[in-house]
Amino acid sequence: MKACHAAALAVFWLIIRPPLLGPAGPLDRNAPLKKWAITEMILDTYAQCEKIRGQIIQDVAKNPSIKEGLLTYYRQSDALRIFEGMKEQYEHSVCVSSDDPRLNGYY
């Protein structure tokens, strides 16, 4: 088998997060996976995927620059709602294998 064919068959892991129904939510956790947003891709193992996903969740919750960035564009009350929606979105992210049939034609 040629190297390019072997690469095409390689399985990797993606971190995907559910879409928001509006700028601040609620989440659409029932949306087909191909409508979910990719956070990270090309992770080698499920364990690595879950580790990175956990780090992202912690980073979003603890990083004050995210809220500060939102305050640049939105009123404080709106920025807080958007931030909470974003945080919830990452908390409900999942790791999926690139060969998961629910991703049919996603990338």
Rosetta silent file (secondary structure, phi, psi, omega in degrees, C-alpha in Angstrom):
SEQUENCE: MKACHAAALAVFWLIIRPPLLGPAGPLDRNAPLKKWAITEMILDTYAQCEKIRGQIIQDVAKNPSIKEGLLTYYRQSDALRIFEGMKEQYEHSVCVSSDDPRLNGYY
SCORE:     score description
SCORE:     0.000 S_00000001
   1 L     0.000  134.889  178.877    0.000    0.000    0.000 S_00000001
   2 L   -69.930  153.387 -177.793    1.353    3.438   -0.879 S_00000001
   3 H   -59.433  -38.525 -178.965    2.061    5.877    1.962 S_00000001
   4 H   -66.554  -32.117  177.768   -0.613    8.328    0.779 S_00000001
   5 H   -72.410  -38.069  178.296   -3.230    5.536    0.875 S_00000001
   6 H   -64.686  -39.650  179.199   -2.172    4.495    4.378 S_00000001
   7 H   -64.226  -36.669 -179.685   -2.484    8.099    5.566 S_00000001
   8 H   -66.695  -25.708 -179.229   -5.987    8.316    4.149 S_00000001
   9 H   -90.952   -7.871 -177.415   -6.971    5.282    6.229 S_00000001
  10 L   -63.856  136.723  177.729   -5.454    6.581    9.463 S_00000001
  11 L   -98.270  137.122  176.240   -7.943    7.096   12.256 S_00000001
  12 L  -135.827  175.367 -176.219   -7.599   10.135   14.498 S_00000001
  13 E  -114.709  144.147  178.948   -9.671   11.781   17.202 S_00000001
  14 E  -119.825  145.310  166.902  -11.569   15.063   17.130 S_00000001
  15 E  -102.384  119.780  178.767  -12.899   17.221   19.939 S_00000001
  16 E  -123.593  152.892 -178.748  -16.201   18.634   18.805 S_00000001
  17 E  -127.112  148.026 -176.560  -18.690   20.868   20.588 S_00000001
  18 L   -67.941  150.902  177.981  -22.438   21.242   20.092 S_00000001
  19 L   -72.696  154.049  173.584  -23.750   24.239   18.182 S_00000001
  20 E   -93.314  145.470  177.743  -25.445   27.096   19.962 S_00000001
  21 L   -82.510  -10.079  176.592  -28.956   28.063   18.861 S_00000001
  22 L  -158.556  178.077 -177.604  -28.055   31.721   19.424 S_00000001
  23 L   -56.688  -30.635 -178.294  -25.018   33.806   20.455 S_00000001
  24 L  -117.514   16.612  179.082  -25.497   32.844   24.114 S_00000001
  25 L   104.944 -172.402    1.122  -27.189   29.466   23.742 S_00000001
  26 L   -75.076  170.491  178.204  -28.986   27.318   24.443 S_00000001
  27 E   -73.609  148.924  171.806  -27.022   24.354   23.148 S_00000001
  28 L  -107.660   78.742 -177.321  -28.408   22.110   20.469 S_00000001
  29 L   -71.597  -11.745  178.634  -27.079   18.820   21.863 S_00000001
  30 L   -95.094    1.326  178.863  -29.395   16.876   19.557 S_00000001
  31 L   -65.047  147.154  175.280  -27.909   18.343   16.383 S_00000001
  32 L   -57.547  145.285 -176.583  -26.253   15.825   14.054 S_00000001
  33 H   -57.636  -28.606 -179.370  -22.525   15.573   14.810 S_00000001
  34 H   -69.566   -8.982  174.867  -21.652   16.943   11.384 S_00000001
  35 H   -97.191   -5.648  178.646  -23.147   20.274   12.579 S_00000001
  36 L   -76.499  155.638 -177.921  -20.964   20.380   15.689 S_00000001
  37 E   -91.617  139.060  176.340  -17.881   22.631   15.656 S_00000001
  38 E   -78.982  128.830  174.337  -14.369   21.190   15.668 S_00000001
  39 E   -96.698  -49.690  178.054  -12.270   22.367   18.596 S_00000001
  40 E  -139.107  149.860  174.292   -9.216   20.180   18.044 S_00000001
  41 E  -142.784  168.450  179.414   -8.417   17.522   15.515 S_00000001
  42 E    64.174   49.227  170.829   -5.806   14.954   14.631 S_00000001
  43 E   -96.615  142.373 -170.583   -5.257   13.623   18.120 S_00000001
  44 L   -75.554  -36.103 -174.657   -3.764   10.140   18.165 S_00000001
  45 L  -134.440  161.032  175.898   -5.723    8.416   20.926 S_00000001
  46 H   -61.557  -40.949  179.725   -8.983    8.701   22.829 S_00000001
  47 H   -60.852  -43.174  177.721   -6.998    9.220   26.061 S_00000001
  48 H   -63.597  -41.090  179.646   -5.081   12.119   24.505 S_00000001
  49 H   -60.506  -48.553 -179.616   -8.349   13.553   23.212 S_00000001
  50 H   -64.783  -36.325  177.831   -9.979   13.440   26.654 S_00000001
  51 H   -63.423  -48.523  179.151   -6.897   14.969   28.289 S_00000001
  52 H   -63.840  -40.922  178.852   -6.854   17.905   25.846 S_00000001
  53 H   -59.403  -44.089  177.573  -10.646   18.309   26.178 S_00000001
  54 H   -62.017  -39.786  178.468  -10.281   18.574   29.970 S_00000001
  55 H   -65.396  -41.178  179.104   -7.538   21.173   29.590 S_00000001
  56 H   -62.235  -45.176  179.312   -9.665   23.230   27.213 S_00000001
  57 H   -58.308  -45.390  178.415  -12.593   23.181   29.650 S_00000001
  58 H   -64.690  -42.782 -178.757  -10.334   24.389   32.469 S_00000001
  59 H   -62.245  -43.661 -179.506   -8.709   27.042   30.276 S_00000001
  60 H   -63.825  -42.315 -177.624  -12.035   28.492   29.145 S_00000001
  61 H   -68.272  -32.138 -172.676  -13.350   28.624   32.716 S_00000001
  62 H  -102.651   -9.093 -172.607  -10.198   30.241   34.144 S_00000001
  63 L   -88.031  105.850 -178.073   -9.001   32.507   31.341 S_00000001
  64 H   -67.560  -21.507 -177.840  -10.007   36.127   32.085 S_00000001
  65 H   -68.609  -23.570  177.217   -8.917   37.329   28.642 S_00000001
  66 H   -66.079  -48.328  178.036  -11.874   35.515   27.057 S_00000001
  67 H   -63.056  -42.471 -179.523  -14.350   37.568   29.085 S_00000001
  68 H   -60.845  -39.806  178.139  -12.310   40.727   28.500 S_00000001
  69 H   -63.755  -40.025  178.024  -12.382   40.068   24.746 S_00000001
  70 H   -66.072  -35.553 -179.934  -16.155   39.680   24.804 S_00000001
  71 H   -66.529  -20.915  176.917  -16.485   42.941   26.750 S_00000001
  72 H   -66.556  -30.777 -173.668  -14.765   44.695   23.865 S_00000001
  73 H  -110.471  -19.248 -173.328  -17.727   43.882   21.628 S_00000001
  74 L  -130.441  157.406  171.377  -20.709   43.410   23.971 S_00000001
  75 L   -62.921  158.753 -175.071  -22.365   45.011   26.962 S_00000001
  76 H   -56.922  -45.848 -178.660  -21.362   43.387   30.237 S_00000001
  77 H   -63.514  -40.073  178.241  -24.637   41.471   30.677 S_00000001
  78 H   -68.709  -41.765  179.941  -24.493   40.173   27.091 S_00000001
  79 H   -61.031  -40.251  179.363  -20.799   39.298   27.381 S_00000001
  80 H   -65.847  -42.241  178.063  -21.470   37.276   30.526 S_00000001
  81 H   -63.457  -42.603  179.662  -24.323   35.350   28.862 S_00000001
  82 H   -65.145  -42.420  178.689  -22.179   34.651   25.801 S_00000001
  83 H   -61.987  -44.050  179.743  -19.275   33.530   27.981 S_00000001
  84 H   -63.800  -38.303  176.088  -21.531   31.182   29.975 S_00000001
  85 H   -63.939  -41.769  178.422  -22.886   29.742   26.704 S_00000001
  86 H   -64.031  -44.809  179.490  -19.346   29.237   25.431 S_00000001
  87 H   -60.776  -44.332  179.110  -18.298   27.589   28.688 S_00000001
  88 H   -63.846  -37.951  179.402  -21.317   25.248   28.558 S_00000001
  89 H   -60.116  -44.945  179.518  -20.523   24.440   24.940 S_00000001
  90 H   -70.740  -34.919  178.367  -17.017   23.279   25.860 S_00000001
  91 H   -63.940  -27.432 -179.536  -18.276   21.377   28.914 S_00000001
  92 L  -101.463   13.346  175.910  -20.536   19.353   26.586 S_00000001
  93 L   -67.901  160.483  179.470  -17.855   18.756   23.967 S_00000001
  94 E  -138.365  158.760  172.362  -17.042   15.163   23.072 S_00000001
  95 E   -96.431  130.991  178.594  -14.214   13.150   21.574 S_00000001
  96 E  -133.078  144.581  177.045  -15.115   11.326   18.377 S_00000001
  97 E   -75.684  144.099 -179.765  -13.147    9.059   16.122 S_00000001
  98 L   -62.823  -18.355  178.984  -12.618   10.274   12.565 S_00000001
  99 L   -96.948   11.869  177.496  -14.226    7.085   11.291 S_00000001
 100 L   -66.131  122.688 -176.795  -17.460    7.637   13.243 S_00000001
 101 H   -63.007  -19.482  178.652  -20.241    7.290   10.649 S_00000001
 102 H   -69.800  -14.535  177.913  -22.197   10.145   12.287 S_00000001
 103 H   -89.041    6.488 -176.230  -19.528   12.536   10.923 S_00000001
 104 L   -29.354  107.005  176.078  -20.448   11.512    7.377 S_00000001
 105 L    72.579   18.798 -174.404  -18.773   14.038    5.073 S_00000001
 106 L   -70.672  -42.759 -175.105  -17.932   16.473    7.892 S_00000001
 107 L  -127.329    0.000    0.000  -14.334   17.293    7.000 S_00000001
